[in-house]
Amino acid sequence: MPTQTPNRPSATKTSKIPTRADKRPDEFIVVASDQGLGLNAPQEMGNKLWAPMFVMGVMAFAAALILGFVRSNAIATAAGAGTIAQLGHVTTGVMFIGFTAVLSAITFAIARILGVFRSEGGNVQTLASGHVQTLTMPAAAKGMILSMVMGMMAIIVAVGLHVYVAASVVGASEASLATAAQWGSSLEGVRRLGVGMHLFGIVLGLATIVHVLRFQSIRILEVAKERTASR
Amino acid sequence: MLLGTVLGGLREGGGEVQAALGAPVKTLAMPTSAKAFIALMAVGMMAAIGQFVGYAVVATQYAGNAAVFATNAAWLGPLREVALGVLLSGIVLALYTISRVLGFQFTRIRELLTVAA
């Protein structure tokens, strides 16, 4: 029988806050507590922000496609070269707002998955053994956040400069068109660097999931042994 | 599509574990996000194929009519980027669906533990 489940991972607010992290013999660094620790701040953020980012991305893509058609029409009707250059910069800017939003949404969705493992894994351990071990945030997860922020900053700076360059194009003077073209080439590199950082962050997020799954499989065995021994 | 395989694995494996424990098998109904994920992937793929064909057609116009070439290239560029963006949007929904399925799986484990206790 198909069943529906609550939409958000549950955060355990009444958890005992542990004071220090311990390194296990298998190299996993964990904090021990009596109850699950719930979501950490980045996971809470992932829960809240994945959907707005997703919607923003889809809207920006639609807007950029429309602007592309407007620019195409401007070329077909032989509108001024300045207008065409301006539209080119604005279209690219809006498109990359979409890219940074959707790539951030992917990162937030990964953080949400990690949040499910952390909060629900803690709840299951509470119920099964009463001794909860929660992984500390691995370096890869910190790298994921850092990489996403850097990628987002790079793209936002590029988008801001695209808008500035579009506003700076005065008429169809050769000088301003040449400047706009120069900026277009330079900013392409910055945008691609931003996308690369976003993608690197996603790779680190997936690596974190692998790390968590490895710990989970080991911990399931431990809890099962504890339960068997206690009977 | 690999993300779809992950979802399939979670569904199949979860059912097998429940059956092995002798518990009634409960399976999550296909969430709306999973249906939207498939739709976005299909739309993104079609847009990607469309822009590929479009560029192939436009390339033949380059020598004959530069103005028509420039006009068509102006909207094909954004279409190319949007195709990629829609595929990425599909990935967002797939990851969200995975988190929902995992949440259900953990809830079910807790139910089984409660029954066992």
Interface residues (C-beta under 8 A of the other chain):
Chain A: M1 P2 T3 Q4 T5 P6 N7 R8 P9 W50 F54 G57 V58 F61 A62 A64 L65 L67 G68 F69 R71 S72 I75 A76 T91 M95 G98 F99 V102 L103 A105 I106 A109 I110 R112 I113 G115 V116 F117 E120 G121 N123 V124 L127 A128
Chain B: K26 T27 L28 A29 M30 A67 A70 T71 N72 A74 W75 G77 P78 L79 E81 V82 G85 V86 L88 S89 I91 V92 L93 L95 Y96 I98 S99 R100 L102 G103 F104 F106 T107 I109 R110 L113 T114 A117
